[in-house]
C-alpha cells in the first residue's frame, strides 16, 4: 500500500547519502497482494532528492527503504499539489456566487406574469445547461476539436479547467455590475437579470469541474485512483472554507465604529455586495494567474495527444 509519508521520511533520513547512478530497488514480496497488479512507473529526473529513499542501507522495512514505484507515485502527488491549491483558490468565486445570488434574488421582482418564481429555481438554469452542454460537448465539440488540436479530449484537461476559471471570473464581474444596477434601479429589477451569472456558473461546472476530476484520475497511477477522487472533493471543500474566511476578512476590514462590514447590513440594500463581488473578481484573477503559472510548468504523465498507430501493410 502506498504511503506518502514513508517515502518522505526515508528520503529525509538518507539526505546526506550520495545518490548512486543506478539505484538498488528494495525487493517487495507482493505475492497474492493487490500491489502486484499496479503498473510500474517509469523513473523520472524530477525531484531527485526523493530517489534517495530507494538507497538500501542494509535495513529492511517500509520506514527504512522504499521501492522505486512508491517514490515515483510520491512524485506524481507532489507535482499535482500546486494545481490542487490553485484550483482550490479558483473555486472560491464559484461558492460565493452560488450563495449570494440566491439572496440577490429575494430582493428582485420574482413574478413572471401571474406566476411567482422562487429565486432558488434559478438553479435550474445551470442544471439544464449542464445536461445539454455535456451532450453537445461529447458528441460534437470533442470530435471537431480533436481534428483541430490532435488532443484526445479536444483540449487538454488543464485547458478545460482554465476555461472554467475564466467563466467564473466573468460571472463575478457580471454579478457586481448587476448588483450595482439593482441598487440604483427605481423600479424593482426582474429576477431574470441574474440568469447570465447562473448561465456562466453552469459553463464553469461543465468545464472546470469535470476537467479537474478527469485530470486527477488520468494522472494518478492505477493504485491511486481513490486518492485522485479524494483530492477533487477536498479541493471543493477547502474552497468553501476559504470562501467563508474571505467573507469574514472583508467584513472585519470594512467594519468601522458604528458601521458594520460590507456584508453585515440588515439587508442587501444596506450592504455593499457589489463591492464584495469586485473583491471576489480580483481574488479570482489572482487565482487564475497562479493557476496559469503552474499549468504551463506541468508535464503530463500521459501524452494527451492522439497516438497514431502504424498499420501493418502485410496484414489483411
C-alpha positions as CSV (number, residue, x, y, z in Angstrom):
1,X,0.0,0.0,0.0
2,X,1.3,3.4,-1.0
3,X,2.2,5.7,1.8
4,X,3.4,9.2,1.0
5,X,4.8,9.8,4.5
6,X,7.1,6.8,4.3
7,X,8.9,8.0,1.2
8,X,9.4,11.5,2.6
9,X,10.7,10.2,5.9
10,X,13.1,7.7,4.3
11,X,14.3,10.4,1.8
12,X,14.9,12.8,4.7
13,X,16.9,10.1,6.6
14,X,19.1,9.5,3.6
15,X,19.5,13.1,2.7
16,X,23.3,13.1,3.4
17,X,24.0,10.0,1.3
18,X,25.3,10.2,-2.2
19,X,22.8,9.2,-4.9
20,X,24.3,6.3,-7.0
21,X,23.9,6.2,-10.7
22,X,21.8,3.0,-10.5
23,X,19.5,2.6,-7.5
24,X,19.1,-0.8,-6.0
25,X,15.4,-1.1,-5.5
26,X,14.2,-2.8,-2.4
27,X,12.5,-6.0,-3.2
28,X,9.0,-6.3,-2.0
29,X,7.2,-9.6,-1.6
30,X,3.7,-8.9,-3.0
31,X,2.6,-12.4,-3.9
32,X,-1.1,-12.6,-3.7
33,X,-1.5,-8.8,-2.9
34,X,-3.1,-6.1,-4.8
35,X,0.2,-4.2,-5.2
36,X,1.4,-6.7,-7.9
37,X,-1.4,-5.5,-10.2
38,X,-0.3,-1.9,-10.1
39,X,1.6,-0.8,-13.2
40,X,5.2,0.2,-12.7
41,X,6.0,3.9,-13.3
42,X,9.0,4.9,-15.4
43,X,11.8,6.6,-13.5
44,X,11.8,10.4,-13.8
45,X,14.5,13.0,-13.4
46,X,12.4,15.4,-11.3
47,X,12.5,15.7,-7.6
48,X,15.7,13.7,-7.5
49,X,16.1,14.1,-3.7
50,X,13.2,11.6,-3.3
51,X,15.2,9.0,-5.1
52,X,17.4,8.7,-2.0
53,X,14.5,6.8,-0.4
54,X,15.5,3.9,-2.6
55,X,19.0,3.7,-1.2
56,X,19.3,0.4,0.7
57,X,21.4,0.9,3.9
58,X,21.2,-2.8,4.8
59,X,18.0,-2.4,6.7
60,X,14.6,-3.7,5.9
61,X,11.1,-2.3,6.4
62,X,8.9,0.3,4.9
63,X,10.4,3.1,7.0
64,X,14.0,2.1,6.1
65,X,13.9,1.8,2.3
66,X,11.2,2.5,-0.3
67,X,10.7,0.9,-3.7
68,X,11.1,2.9,-6.9
69,X,7.4,2.6,-7.6
70,X,6.5,4.3,-4.3
71,X,9.0,7.1,-5.0
72,X,7.5,7.7,-8.4
73,X,4.0,7.7,-7.0
74,X,5.0,10.3,-4.4
75,X,6.4,12.5,-7.2
76,X,3.1,12.3,-9.0
77,X,1.3,13.6,-5.9
78,X,3.8,16.4,-5.3
79,X,3.6,17.5,-8.9
80,X,-0.2,17.7,-8.7
81,X,-0.3,19.6,-5.4
82,X,0.4,23.1,-6.8
83,X,-2.5,22.7,-9.3
84,X,-4.7,21.3,-6.4
85,X,-4.0,24.5,-4.4
86,X,-4.5,26.7,-7.4
87,X,-7.9,25.0,-8.2
88,X,-9.0,25.4,-4.6
89,X,-8.4,29.2,-4.8
90,X,-10.1,29.4,-8.2
91,X,-13.3,27.8,-6.9
92,X,-13.8,30.4,-4.1
93,X,-15.8,32.6,-6.5
94,X,-18.0,29.7,-7.5
95,X,-19.0,29.0,-3.9
96,X,-19.7,32.7,-3.2
97,X,-21.7,33.4,-6.3
98,X,-24.0,30.4,-5.8
99,X,-24.6,31.6,-2.2
100,X,-25.2,35.3,-2.6
101,X,-27.0,35.1,-6.0
102,X,-30.0,33.4,-4.3
103,X,-30.0,36.2,-1.7
104,X,-29.9,38.7,-4.5
105,X,-33.0,37.0,-6.0
106,X,-35.0,37.7,-2.8
107,X,-34.6,41.4,-3.4
108,X,-35.8,41.4,-7.0
109,X,-39.2,41.1,-8.7
110,X,-39.9,37.4,-8.7
111,X,-43.2,37.5,-10.6
112,X,-43.4,36.1,-14.2
113,X,-46.9,37.3,-15.2
114,X,-49.2,35.8,-12.6
115,X,-46.7,33.2,-11.5
116,X,-44.4,33.7,-8.5
117,X,-40.9,32.4,-9.2
118,X,-38.8,31.4,-6.3
119,X,-35.2,32.6,-6.5
120,X,-33.9,29.1,-5.7
121,X,-35.5,27.9,-9.0
122,X,-32.7,29.8,-10.9
123,X,-30.5,26.8,-10.1
124,X,-32.4,25.0,-12.9
125,X,-30.6,27.3,-15.4
126,X,-27.1,25.8,-14.8
127,X,-28.5,22.3,-14.4
128,X,-30.3,22.4,-17.7
129,X,-27.4,23.9,-19.4
130,X,-25.0,21.3,-18.0
131,X,-27.2,18.5,-19.3
132,X,-27.4,20.0,-22.8
133,X,-23.8,21.1,-22.9
134,X,-22.3,17.8,-21.8
135,X,-24.2,16.0,-24.6
136,X,-23.2,18.6,-27.2
137,X,-19.6,18.7,-26.0
138,X,-19.1,14.9,-26.1
139,X,-20.9,14.4,-29.4
140,X,-19.9,17.4,-31.5
141,X,-17.3,19.6,-29.9
142,X,-14.8,16.9,-28.9
143,X,-14.7,15.3,-32.4
144,X,-14.3,18.8,-34.0
145,X,-11.6,20.0,-31.6
146,X,-9.9,16.6,-31.8
147,X,-9.4,17.1,-35.5
148,X,-8.1,20.6,-35.0
149,X,-5.8,20.1,-32.0
150,X,-4.9,16.4,-32.0
151,X,-5.8,16.0,-28.4
152,X,-7.9,13.0,-27.3
153,X,-10.4,15.2,-25.5
154,X,-10.3,18.1,-27.9
155,X,-8.5,20.2,-25.4
156,X,-6.2,19.2,-22.5
157,X,-7.7,18.8,-19.0
158,X,-5.8,21.8,-17.8
159,X,-7.1,24.0,-20.7
160,X,-10.6,22.9,-19.9
161,X,-10.1,23.8,-16.2
162,X,-8.7,27.2,-17.3
163,X,-11.8,27.9,-19.4
164,X,-13.9,27.2,-16.3
165,X,-11.9,29.7,-14.2
166,X,-12.3,32.4,-16.9
167,X,-16.1,32.0,-16.9
168,X,-16.1,32.2,-13.1
169,X,-14.2,35.4,-13.3
170,X,-16.7,36.8,-15.9
171,X,-19.6,35.7,-13.7
172,X,-18.1,37.7,-10.8
173,X,-17.8,40.8,-12.9
174,X,-21.3,40.5,-14.2
175,X,-22.7,39.8,-10.7
176,X,-21.0,43.1,-9.5
177,X,-22.5,45.1,-12.3
178,X,-26.0,43.6,-11.9
179,X,-26.0,44.2,-8.2
180,X,-24.9,47.8,-8.7
181,X,-27.8,48.3,-11.2
182,X,-30.2,46.6,-8.9
183,X,-29.5,49.0,-6.0
184,X,-29.7,52.1,-8.3
185,X,-32.9,51.0,-10.1
186,X,-36.0,53.0,-9.4
187,X,-38.3,50.1,-10.3
188,X,-37.6,46.7,-8.8
189,X,-35.4,44.7,-11.1
190,X,-36.6,41.4,-12.5
191,X,-35.3,38.2,-11.1
192,X,-34.1,37.1,-14.6
193,X,-31.4,39.7,-14.7
194,X,-29.5,37.1,-12.5
195,X,-29.8,34.5,-15.2
196,X,-26.5,35.4,-17.0
197,X,-24.3,34.8,-14.0
198,X,-26.1,31.5,-13.4
199,X,-25.5,30.6,-17.0
200,X,-21.8,31.3,-16.7
201,X,-21.6,29.2,-13.5
202,X,-23.1,26.4,-15.5
203,X,-20.4,26.7,-18.1
204,X,-17.8,26.6,-15.3
205,X,-19.3,23.4,-13.9
206,X,-19.2,21.7,-17.3
207,X,-15.6,22.7,-18.0
208,X,-13.6,23.1,-14.7
209,X,-15.4,20.5,-12.5
210,X,-15.3,17.7,-15.0
211,X,-11.9,18.7,-16.2
212,X,-10.4,18.7,-12.8
213,X,-11.9,15.3,-11.9
214,X,-10.7,13.8,-15.2
215,X,-7.2,15.4,-14.7
216,X,-6.7,13.9,-11.3
217,X,-7.9,10.5,-12.4
218,X,-5.9,10.4,-15.6
219,X,-2.7,11.5,-14.0
220,X,-2.9,9.2,-11.0
221,X,-1.4,5.7,-11.3
222,X,-3.9,2.8,-11.1
223,X,-3.3,2.2,-7.4
224,X,-4.0,5.8,-6.5
225,X,-7.4,6.5,-8.3
226,X,-9.2,6.8,-4.9
227,X,-6.7,9.4,-3.8
228,X,-7.3,11.4,-7.0
229,X,-11.0,11.4,-6.4
230,X,-10.4,12.5,-2.8
231,X,-8.3,15.4,-4.0
232,X,-11.1,16.6,-6.2
233,X,-13.7,16.7,-3.4
234,X,-11.1,18.0,-1.0
235,X,-10.5,21.0,-3.3
236,X,-14.2,21.8,-3.4
237,X,-14.5,21.5,0.4
238,X,-11.5,23.7,1.1
239,X,-12.7,26.3,-1.4
240,X,-15.9,26.6,0.7
241,X,-13.8,27.1,3.8
242,X,-11.7,29.8,2.1
243,X,-14.9,31.5,0.9
244,X,-16.2,31.7,4.4
245,X,-12.8,33.1,5.6
246,X,-12.8,35.7,2.8
247,X,-16.3,36.9,3.9
248,X,-15.1,37.3,7.5
249,X,-11.9,39.1,6.4
250,X,-13.8,41.6,4.2
251,X,-16.3,42.3,7.0
252,X,-13.5,42.8,9.5
253,X,-11.5,45.1,7.2
254,X,-14.6,47.2,6.3
255,X,-16.1,47.4,9.7
256,X,-16.0,50.8,11.4
257,X,-17.1,52.2,14.7
258,X,-20.8,52.1,14.4
259,X,-21.0,50.8,10.9
260,X,-20.9,47.1,10.1
261,X,-18.9,45.5,7.3
262,X,-19.9,45.3,3.7
263,X,-21.9,42.2,4.2
264,X,-23.3,42.9,7.7
265,X,-26.2,45.1,6.7
266,X,-29.8,44.2,7.7
267,X,-30.5,43.5,4.1
268,X,-28.6,43.6,0.8
269,X,-29.9,47.1,0.2
270,X,-27.9,48.2,3.2
271,X,-24.8,46.1,2.2
272,X,-22.1,46.5,-0.3
273,X,-22.4,43.2,-2.1
274,X,-21.4,44.9,-5.4
275,X,-18.0,45.9,-4.0
276,X,-17.6,42.5,-2.5
277,X,-18.1,40.9,-5.9
278,X,-15.3,43.1,-7.2
279,X,-13.1,41.7,-4.4
280,X,-14.1,38.2,-5.4
281,X,-13.3,39.0,-9.1
282,X,-9.8,40.2,-8.0
283,X,-9.2,37.1,-6.0
284,X,-10.4,35.0,-8.9
285,X,-8.0,36.9,-11.3
286,X,-5.0,36.3,-8.9
287,X,-6.0,32.7,-8.6
288,X,-6.3,32.3,-12.3
289,X,-2.8,33.8,-12.9
290,X,-1.4,31.5,-10.3
291,X,-3.1,28.5,-12.0
292,X,-1.7,29.5,-15.4
293,X,1.8,29.6,-13.9
294,X,1.6,26.1,-12.6
295,X,-0.4,24.7,-15.6
296,X,2.3,25.9,-18.0
297,X,5.0,24.2,-16.0
298,X,3.2,20.9,-15.5
299,X,4.3,17.9,-17.6
300,X,1.6,15.3,-18.2
301,X,2.3,11.7,-17.1
302,X,0.4,10.5,-20.1
303,X,0.6,12.1,-23.5
304,X,-2.8,13.9,-24.1
305,X,-2.3,13.8,-27.9
306,X,-3.7,11.1,-30.1
307,X,-1.3,8.3,-30.6
308,X,-1.4,7.2,-34.2
309,X,-0.7,3.5,-34.5
310,X,1.0,2.3,-37.6
311,X,-0.9,-0.3,-39.6
312,X,1.0,-3.3,-40.9
313,X,0.6,-3.3,-44.7
314,X,1.0,-7.1,-44.9
315,X,-1.9,-7.6,-42.6
316,X,-5.3,-8.2,-44.3
